[in-house]
Every structure is written in C-alpha cells, then in structure tokens.
Amino acid sequence: MPLTPLDIHNKEFTRGFRGYNEDEVNDFLDQVIKDYESVIRERRELEETVEKLEEKLSYFKNIEETLNKSILVAQETGEEVKRSATKEARLIVKEAEKNADRIINESLAKSRKITMEIEELKKQSSVYRTRFRMLIEAQLEMLKNEDWDALQPAERGEEYELEMK
C-alpha cells in the first residue's frame, strides 16, 4: 500500500547518538509531504482526465461504429438502387424494342396494303383507260359512218326551210 502524506508526517525515527539534525529532517519531510501531496493531486487530476478521455474515446468509437454501419448500409442501398435502375433500364429497353417491332410490323403491313391498293388502282386505271379508248373509238367510228351523211340535208335550200319552220 502506498504512503500517504499523513504517513510521512507521522513517521517517527529512532534517535541515536549523534543522529541527524531534527529540524533539517522535519523541514525535509515537510517538503516531501508537500511534493507528495502535489503528486497525489496531480495523479487524481490525471486519472479524472484519463477517465473523461476514455469516455470520449468510447463515445467516438460508438460514433465510428455507427458511421461504419451507416456507410455499409448506404453502400448496400446504393448497390440495390443501381441494380434496380439497371433492371428497370433493361425493362424499358425491352419494352421500347417491342414497341419498335410492333410499329415496324404495323408499318410494313400498311405499306403492303397501300402497295396492293396502288396496284389495284393501276389495274382499274388501265381498264378504265382501255374502256374509255374503246368508247371514244366507237364514237369516232360512228362519226365516220356514212349514215350521218344521210341525215344532212341534201341541198342548202332544205336546210333553210328547216330553219324557218
């Protein structure tokens, strides 16, 4: 067990013949007591400081642990968000490809239908032109026919008489 300032103060030495000067010894012991009290006080203060620092250290270690856990959770969340975004992007691309294929197929079908309609109109136009030509040729043939000449008055006088009537 360590000495206390009181133990030093109460220490009695045996006296011998021609021993030490008692006043010098007592002055020296008083100085030792003061220094020893100072050392003890300083030690208590240091122990209190160490205790406070250990509490702070513990507090900061808890914060560090919490931050590390938070960082891990944030990293995991970030990776999950990234995976989710990648998956969603793939779905969007797939949907866009499906829509593009559908639009292309519909366009091709419409194009084929329009092409068929154009071909049908060309055929109808050709038939119409042929019929119209045949009609005009038939009308021209009728005009060339000599029966029209029989309908004309033979002389100018008959024409005049018809106009007068």
C-alpha positions in Angstrom: 0.0 0.0 0.0 1.5 3.4 -1.0 2.4 6.0 1.5 0.2 8.9 2.2 1.3 12.4 3.2 -0.1 11.7 6.6 2.1 8.6 6.9 5.1 10.7 6.1 4.2 13.4 8.5 3.6 10.9 11.4 6.7 8.9 10.8 9.0 8.9 13.8 12.6 8.0 13.6 14.6 6.4 16.5 17.2 8.6 17.9 20.6 7.7 18.1 23.8 9.1 19.4 24.8 11.9 17.2 21.8 11.5 14.9 20.6 13.8 12.2 19.6 17.4 12.9 16.0 17.0 13.8 14.9 20.4 12.3 16.6 19.6 9.0 14.9 16.2 8.9 11.5 17.8 9.7 11.9 20.5 7.1 12.9 17.9 4.5 9.9 15.7 5.5 7.6 18.8 5.2 8.9 19.4 1.7 8.5 15.7 0.8 4.9 15.9 2.2 4.1 18.9 0.1 5.6 17.4 -3.0 3.9 14.1 -2.4 0.5 15.8 -1.9 1.1 17.7 -5.1 2.0 14.4 -6.9 -1.1 12.7 -5.5 -3.3 15.7 -6.5 -1.8 15.7 -10.0 -2.3 11.9 -10.2 -6.0 12.3 -9.3 -6.4 15.0 -11.9 -4.7 12.9 -14.5 -6.9 9.9 -13.6 -10.0 12.1 -13.9 -8.7 13.4 -17.3 -8.0 9.8 -18.4 -11.5 8.8 -17.3 -13.0 11.7 -19.2 -10.9 10.9 -22.3 -11.8 7.2 -22.1 -15.5 8.2 -22.0 -14.9 10.4 -25.0 -13.0 7.7 -26.7 -15.8 5.3 -26.1 -18.3 7.8 -27.4 -16.3 8.4 -30.5 -15.8 4.6 -31.0 -19.5 4.2 -30.9 -19.9 7.0 -33.4 -17.3 5.4 -35.6 -19.1 2.1 -35.4 -22.4 3.8 -36.2 -20.8 5.6 -39.1 -19.2 2.4 -40.4 -22.5 0.7 -40.2 -24.2 3.6 -41.9 -21.6 3.6 -44.7 -22.2 -0.1 -45.2 -26.0 0.4 -45.3 -25.5 3.3 -47.7 -23.3 1.2 -49.9 -25.7 -1.7 -49.9 -28.6 0.7 -50.6 -26.6 2.3 -53.4 -25.9 -1.0 -55.0 -29.5 -2.1 -54.6 -30.6 1.2 -56.3 -28.1 0.6 -59.0 -29.3 -2.9 -59.6 -32.9 -1.8 -59.5 -32.1 1.0 -62.0 -30.3 -1.4 -64.3 -33.2 -3.8 -64.2 -35.7 -1.0 -64.9 -33.5 0.3 -67.7 -33.4 -3.2 -69.2 -37.2 -3.5 -69.0 -37.6 -0.1 -70.6 -35.3 -1.0 -73.4 -37.1 -4.3 -73.9 -40.5 -2.6 -73.9 -39.1 0.0 -76.4 -37.8 -2.8 -78.6 -41.2 -4.5 -78.5 -42.9 -1.2 -79.4 -40.5 -0.6 -82.2 -41.0 -4.1 -83.6 -44.8 -3.6 -83.3 -44.6 -0.2 -85.1 -42.3 -1.6 -87.8 -44.6 -4.6 -88.4 -47.7 -2.3 -88.5 -45.9 0.0 -90.9 -44.9 -2.9 -93.1 -48.4 -4.2 -93.1 -49.8 -0.8 -94.0 -47.1 -0.4 -96.7 -48.1 -3.8 -98.2 -51.7 -2.9 -98.1 -51.1 0.5 -99.7 -48.9 -1.2 -102.4 -51.7 -3.6 -103.1 -54.2 -0.8 -103.3 -51.9 1.1 -105.7 -51.6 -2.0 -107.9 -55.3 -2.4 -107.9 -55.8 1.3 -108.8 -53.3 0.9 -111.6 -55.2 -2.1 -112.9 -58.5 -0.2 -112.6 -57.0 2.8 -114.3 -55.7 0.6 -117.1 -59.1 -1.0 -117.6 -60.8 2.4 -117.4 -58.4 3.9 -120.0 -58.9 0.9 -122.3 -62.7 1.1 -122.0 -62.6 4.9 -122.5 -60.4 4.5 -125.5 -62.8 1.8 -126.9 -65.8 4.1 -126.2 -64.1 7.1 -128.0 -63.0 4.8 -130.9 -66.6 3.5 -131.1 -67.9 7.1 -131.1 -65.3 8.1 -133.8 -66.4 5.1 -135.9 -70.0 6.2 -135.5 -69.0 9.7 -136.7 -67.1 8.2 -139.6 -70.1 6.2 -140.6 -71.9 7.4 -143.7 -75.3 7.3 -142.1 -74.6 10.7 -140.7 -74.4 12.0 -144.2 -77.9 10.8 -144.9 -79.2 12.9 -142.0 -77.7 16.1 -143.6 -80.0 18.0 -145.9 -79.0 17.4 -149.5 -79.2 20.9 -150.5 -78.9 24.2 -148.9 -82.5 25.0 -149.6 -83.8 22.2 -147.4 -81.6 23.4 -144.6 -83.1 26.9 -144.9 -86.6 25.5 -144.9 -86.0 23.5 -141.8 -84.6 26.6 -140.0 -87.7 28.6 -141.0 -90.2 26.3 -139.7 
